[in-house]
Amino acid sequence: MVLLLTRDDVISVLQMKDCINVLEKAFTELAEGSAVLPLRIGIKPPEGLSLYMPAYLPGMNALACKVVTVYKNNPTKHNMPTTIGKVLLQDSETGNVISIMDGGYLTAVRTGAVSGLATKYLAREEEGQVAGIFGAGVQAKMQLWGVSEARNISKAIVFDKFPEASEKFAAEMEEKLGIPIEVARSADDMLQADIICTATSSPDPIFDGSKVKEGAHINGIGSHTPNARELDTTIVKRSMFIADSKDGCLSEAGDIMIPIQNGELTEDHIHAELGEIVTGRKTGRTSKEQITLFKSNGLAIQDAATAKLVYDMAKEKGIGKEIDI
Ligand SMILES: NC(=O)c1ccc[n+]([C@@H]2O[C@H](COP(=O)([O-])OP(=O)(O)OC[C@H]3O[C@@H](n4cnc5c(N)ncnc54)[C@H](O)[C@@H]3O)[C@@H](O)[C@H]2O)c1
């Protein structure tokens, strides 16, 4: 039997805290070498891009493949979203597909959760820190949820290039998380934050890295192609740089690839992968003044671990529809 899980089914069982916990285990498996994580495969039909993201985490018994498509004309031509994702979860003992689930909400939560995990290990530990969220879209909301599970956040500030999007974000997330949220008038106003998340669709740097305060922690999740970056060279240079995957950052992240191409940095600037910090193989923050920067491009192990969590919870609660294919 195959368990079909809709977006609403996924929303009803998936909690940020649980997701951070399973990602901690997934990144541990990655650092220990037991995770299987082939590079994602891309196919370009004339109308768009189709990506296949497989992963296997033996310790968690999670074997899955996410199919994500980016079809820019979908909204106007077909009244459908630009980005659509589905996850196929398999039984690793038999290989049989045991679940097909919506991947949109799952992707946003797992992307918020990896920032939560990085924040847990890299941000300063004081109570009552200020979170600054760049972007007010789908991912941005989950970024605030992720960091607020990792640290006690006294206030959040949001900045989107469309002020009405920021206002909407503030109203929705204040109600969801119970944290006061201010709308910033400029990117500069954001740089008083202790924990900064960049979750925009901008291809160019979104703030002046020289103005970020000492001791900040940054989660950069938005850009993940070689020619796009949200972060300028100054902030990358000022920071201890932690990658979700070193190979991923050196092949997909303009934030680090562009300064390397310009001769401003070398690959050695990547201090560690997140899994190495989580397992204690490498040391994270060494002082309260240091700026730490986590760069996320998104890994299929995050999808596999989260899909297994969703499946287990749905089975336990009797959610979804079983069908015999
Ligand atoms: N790292 C990962 O695992 C991962 C996963 C999913 C999506 N993403 C990326 O995250 C980014 C955001 O995705 P989304 O689904 O939230 O998109 P979205 O379109 O819902 O939101 C993006 C927001 O960024 C705002 N924006 C654009 N330029 C800006 C600027 N200079 N300053 C402030 N705000 C600006 C837009 O107005 C928009 O509200 C995309 O680049 C996407 O590819 C990364």
PDBQT file of the ligand as one rigid body, heavy atoms in Angstrom, charges set to zero:
ROOT
HETATM    1  N1  LIG A 401      18.489  26.728   0.705  1.00  0.00    +0.000 N 
HETATM    2  C1  LIG A 401      17.422  26.010   0.459  1.00  0.00    +0.000 C 
HETATM    3  O1  LIG A 401      17.345  24.832   0.824  1.00  0.00    +0.000 OA
HETATM    4  C2  LIG A 401      16.226  26.625  -0.214  1.00  0.00    +0.000 A 
HETATM    5  C3  LIG A 401      15.007  25.944  -0.244  1.00  0.00    +0.000 A 
HETATM    6  C4  LIG A 401      13.901  26.538  -0.860  1.00  0.00    +0.000 A 
HETATM    7  C5  LIG A 401      14.035  27.796  -1.443  1.00  0.00    +0.000 A 
HETATM    8  N2  LIG A 401      15.243  28.431  -1.421  1.00  0.00    +0.000 N 
HETATM    9  C6  LIG A 401      15.416  29.774  -2.006  1.00  0.00    +0.000 C 
HETATM   10  O2  LIG A 401      14.920  30.714  -1.077  1.00  0.00    +0.000 OA
HETATM   11  C7  LIG A 401      14.575  31.937  -1.769  1.00  0.00    +0.000 C 
HETATM   12  C8  LIG A 401      13.217  32.414  -1.292  1.00  0.00    +0.000 C 
HETATM   13  O3  LIG A 401      12.245  31.448  -1.671  1.00  0.00    +0.000 OA
HETATM   14  P1  LIG A 401      10.682  31.675  -1.379  1.00  0.00    +0.000 P 
HETATM   15  O4  LIG A 401      10.017  30.417  -1.768  1.00  0.00    +0.000 OA
HETATM   16  O5  LIG A 401      10.501  32.212  -0.008  1.00  0.00    +0.000 OA
HETATM   17  O6  LIG A 401      10.361  32.821  -2.447  1.00  0.00    +0.000 OA
HETATM   18  P2  LIG A 401       9.252  33.945  -2.363  1.00  0.00    +0.000 P 
HETATM   19  O7  LIG A 401       9.124  34.448  -3.754  1.00  0.00    +0.000 OA
HETATM   20  O8  LIG A 401       8.053  33.416  -1.654  1.00  0.00    +0.000 OA
HETATM   21  O9  LIG A 401       9.900  35.081  -1.407  1.00  0.00    +0.000 OA
HETATM   22  C9  LIG A 401      11.044  35.803  -1.762  1.00  0.00    +0.000 C 
HETATM   23  C10 LIG A 401      10.880  37.223  -1.209  1.00  0.00    +0.000 C 
HETATM   24  O10 LIG A 401      12.125  37.935  -1.358  1.00  0.00    +0.000 OA
HETATM   25  C11 LIG A 401      11.791  39.283  -1.564  1.00  0.00    +0.000 C 
HETATM   26  N3  LIG A 401      12.977  40.005  -2.076  1.00  0.00    +0.000 N 
HETATM   27  C12 LIG A 401      13.561  39.924  -3.285  1.00  0.00    +0.000 A 
HETATM   28  N4  LIG A 401      14.656  40.722  -3.329  1.00  0.00    +0.000 NA
HETATM   29  C13 LIG A 401      14.764  41.302  -2.110  1.00  0.00    +0.000 A 
HETATM   30  C14 LIG A 401      15.686  42.217  -1.536  1.00  0.00    +0.000 A 
HETATM   31  N5  LIG A 401      16.731  42.687  -2.217  1.00  0.00    +0.000 N 
HETATM   32  N6  LIG A 401      15.498  42.591  -0.239  1.00  0.00    +0.000 NA
HETATM   33  C15 LIG A 401      14.453  42.131   0.467  1.00  0.00    +0.000 A 
HETATM   34  N7  LIG A 401      13.532  41.272  -0.033  1.00  0.00    +0.000 NA
HETATM   35  C16 LIG A 401      13.687  40.866  -1.298  1.00  0.00    +0.000 A 
HETATM   36  C17 LIG A 401      10.614  39.214  -2.535  1.00  0.00    +0.000 C 
HETATM   37  O11 LIG A 401       9.905  40.422  -2.576  1.00  0.00    +0.000 OA
HETATM   38  C18 LIG A 401       9.819  38.042  -1.946  1.00  0.00    +0.000 C 
HETATM   39  O12 LIG A 401       8.831  38.484  -1.022  1.00  0.00    +0.000 OA
HETATM   40  C19 LIG A 401      14.641  31.591  -3.256  1.00  0.00    +0.000 C 
HETATM   41  O13 LIG A 401      15.860  32.090  -3.766  1.00  0.00    +0.000 OA
HETATM   42  C20 LIG A 401      14.642  30.071  -3.282  1.00  0.00    +0.000 C 
HETATM   43  O14 LIG A 401      15.270  29.555  -4.431  1.00  0.00    +0.000 OA
HETATM   44  C21 LIG A 401      16.328  27.874  -0.806  1.00  0.00    +0.000 A 
ENDROOT
TORSDOF 0
